[in-house]
Each structure stands twice: as C-alpha cells, then as structure tokens.
Amino acid sequence: MRAYVGPMDSEIEPESGWAGPAGAPVGRRLFLGLLGAGVAGMALTRWSYRQDDATSNDVAEAVPISAMNNDREDLEGVHPNHDFSGRFRYYSVGTIPSFSERAWRLTVDGEGLDSSLKLRYGDVKAFPQVGLLATFRCITGWRVRDCLWRGVRLRDVIDAARPNAGAQNVTFYSSDGVYTESLTMPQARSDHAILCWEFNGQPLIREAGFPLRLIFPDMYGYKNIKWLQRIEVKPQRDQGFWEQHGGWEIDAFVYNPDQFGK
C-alpha cells in the first residue's frame, strides 16, 4: 500500500518532466494510522458528514465547458493549492497502471444492460462533456477545495448500452487489478457522477487516476475510483475494496444521506 503527498513517493520512479517543490511523503505506517483514525471516526459517529459543512445542494456546481481554460497553475508535481493541508494525498493499494491510448478500452457490460460497449479513449470523450466544481474530501480528514473536473456524465455512458430492469447497481473496476467500488443506479445517474480525465484545466496525472477516473463529490474520496477500466451494471450491489477490507461504509456520503436526491 502506498500514499503520496504532492509529488510522488520515492518508492515509485517519477515520470519524466515531474517538477515542483518536494512534498512530504506519507509512508505506510503513517498511512495505516490515518486509515485507522478514519475508521475510528466513523465508528464514533457512523457518518463523518456530522463534522463536515457540505449539503446535497452545494456539494458540487456545474460549470459551463466554455468557461474552462488552462490558465490555472500547472498540475505537474504540485497541485494549485498554497497550504499543505490543501494538497492531494495519493493513495494506491497496488501499482500505478501503465497506459497506451492505442490499446486502452473502457468496458461497459453486465446483466443490467441489453448490450455491451468497448470504448476507446476518444469514444469516451465524444459523449457530451460537462464541468464540475467541487471540494474533494478524504475520509481521513483532508480536503482540497475548488476542484474543477472535466468529463462526461456516467449515466450517458450507461444509457448508451441500453439498461434493462436488472440495472439496479453499478460496479467499477480499476486497471490496477485490485481496486473496485460500487454505486446504486440512482447514485450513478446523479448530475454529479462523472467520468473524468481533466483537473483544473490540465490532464490528470497518473497518481490522480489518468487516463480516467470516477468523480462523485457527494461521497468521500475512496468511492471515486481511479484508473477506471470496466463498468458493470447488475441487479445486486457489490462491496468495494475498502468495504471488504476496512469495514467502511458502502454509501460514504459527505452529508446526511437522507438529503440525497432532494
């Protein structure tokens, strides 16, 4: 298990062109401690939203694509945040997968669909694009405000494969071969659930999920799977990696879950 703050941890060879001031790496022992603190907090309050400031009405804001540009600080090496507490930490339970655009495909299949899809990278980007402004929240307590994500709505991709009566839940698979997550179909059809390839006007870096990740700011970061490779639509709900291995909540809302959809 690995974690990163700002630039990459020394356990992984940096990509060429990686630049920027060095951030303090989060080592395995500290990361496990952070995870323990997150689980303990959830055990005490059940829902971590009780100490948060989000509501279902303001957790995310749609941004017109025409208003998005590349004027923000370069993403390579350091995110556009001035304070240590405002930077991303990069967590991985496996190795960061490689990417070849020529070979890459996003599979959309499952019992809940009347057809299946094998989408190239360009096919994914050909769906209607949307912008989403939101705070990214980790269950361990840190957050990054004013994140501007660009992608396509998850529901548009699912609808292209013709959902049927069995389309009740969605399971996501990472190309790292380890990580999985899930949403209910109402959650997956939210305006806030997008498949994202761009952050703050720049392509995602590998540690942040390049080439494609799920962004659903209504829930904590561990539900926002990185390196997305397969979307399975099915009748039953599957537990994700941390629900299976850490006992974390399957519906990790950052606000009172009774507010969802209202």
RANOR-V738554 format. One record per backbone hydrogen bond with DSSP energy under -1.0 kcal/mol. CO is the residue of the C=O (numbers start at 1). NH is the residue of the N-H. E is the energy in kcal/mol with one decimal. If there is no record, write none. Layout:
co = <CO | CO>
nh = <NH | NH>
e = <E | E>
This chain:
co = <2 | 4 | 9 | 15 | 27 | 28 | 29 | 30 | 31 | 32 | 33 | 34 | 35 | 36 | 37 | 38 | 39 | 40 | 41 | 42 | 45 | 47 | 48 | 49 | 61 | 64 | 65 | 79 | 83 | 84 | 88 | 90 | 92 | 100 | 106 | 107 | 108 | 109 | 110 | 112 | 117 | 119 | 120 | 121 | 124 | 130 | 131 | 132 | 133 | 134 | 136 | 137 | 138 | 142 | 144 | 147 | 148 | 149 | 150 | 150 | 151 | 152 | 153 | 154 | 155 | 156 | 158 | 159 | 161 | 162 | 164 | 166 | 168 | 169 | 170 | 171 | 172 | 173 | 173 | 174 | 179 | 180 | 181 | 183 | 184 | 185 | 187 | 190 | 193 | 194 | 195 | 196 | 197 | 198 | 199 | 202 | 205 | 205 | 206 | 212 | 213 | 215 | 216 | 218 | 220 | 221 | 223 | 225 | 227 | 229 | 230 | 231 | 232 | 233 | 234 | 234 | 240 | 241 | 242 | 242 | 251 | 252 | 256 | 257 | 259>
nh = <92 | 90 | 12 | 18 | 31 | 32 | 33 | 34 | 35 | 36 | 37 | 38 | 39 | 40 | 41 | 42 | 43 | 44 | 45 | 46 | 47 | 50 | 51 | 52 | 133 | 67 | 68 | 81 | 86 | 87 | 6 | 4 | 2 | 104 | 119 | 231 | 117 | 233 | 113 | 164 | 108 | 106 | 124 | 125 | 127 | 151 | 63 | 149 | 61 | 147 | 144 | 221 | 141 | 138 | 136 | 134 | 200 | 132 | 197 | 198 | 130 | 195 | 157 | 158 | 159 | 160 | 161 | 162 | 115 | 114 | 167 | 168 | 185 | 234 | 183 | 232 | 181 | 229 | 230 | 177 | 174 | 241 | 172 | 170 | 188 | 189 | 190 | 193 | 154 | 215 | 152 | 213 | 204 | 150 | 202 | 199 | 208 | 210 | 209 | 228 | 196 | 194 | 219 | 254 | 223 | 224 | 225 | 214 | 175 | 107 | 173 | 109 | 171 | 112 | 168 | 169 | 244 | 245 | 246 | 248 | 253 | 220 | 259 | 260 | 262>
e = <-3.1 | -4.9 | -1.6 | -1.6 | -2.7 | -2.6 | -1.8 | -2.5 | -2.6 | -2.4 | -2.3 | -2.3 | -2.6 | -2.7 | -2.4 | -1.9 | -2.3 | -1.9 | -1.9 | -2.8 | -2.9 | -1.5 | -1.8 | -2.4 | -3.1 | -1.7 | -1.6 | -2.8 | -1.7 | -1.7 | -1.9 | -2.3 | -3.2 | -2.5 | -2.8 | -3.0 | -2.7 | -2.7 | -1.7 | -2.4 | -2.3 | -2.5 | -1.9 | -1.8 | -1.4 | -2.2 | -2.3 | -3.1 | -2.3 | -2.7 | -2.4 | -2.7 | -1.9 | -2.8 | -2.9 | -2.3 | -3.4 | -2.4 | -1.9 | -1.3 | -2.9 | -3.2 | -1.2 | -2.3 | -2.8 | -1.1 | -1.7 | -1.7 | -1.6 | -2.6 | -2.1 | -2.0 | -2.5 | -2.4 | -2.3 | -3.1 | -1.7 | -2.8 | -1.5 | -1.5 | -2.4 | -2.3 | -3.4 | -3.1 | -2.6 | -1.7 | -1.5 | -1.3 | -2.4 | -2.6 | -2.0 | -2.0 | -2.1 | -2.0 | -1.7 | -3.0 | -1.0 | -1.8 | -1.7 | -2.7 | -3.2 | -2.5 | -2.3 | -2.6 | -2.1 | -2.0 | -1.4 | -2.8 | -2.9 | -2.4 | -2.3 | -2.4 | -3.0 | -2.8 | -1.1 | -2.2 | -2.1 | -2.5 | -1.8 | -1.8 | -1.6 | -2.3 | -2.5 | -1.2 | -2.2>
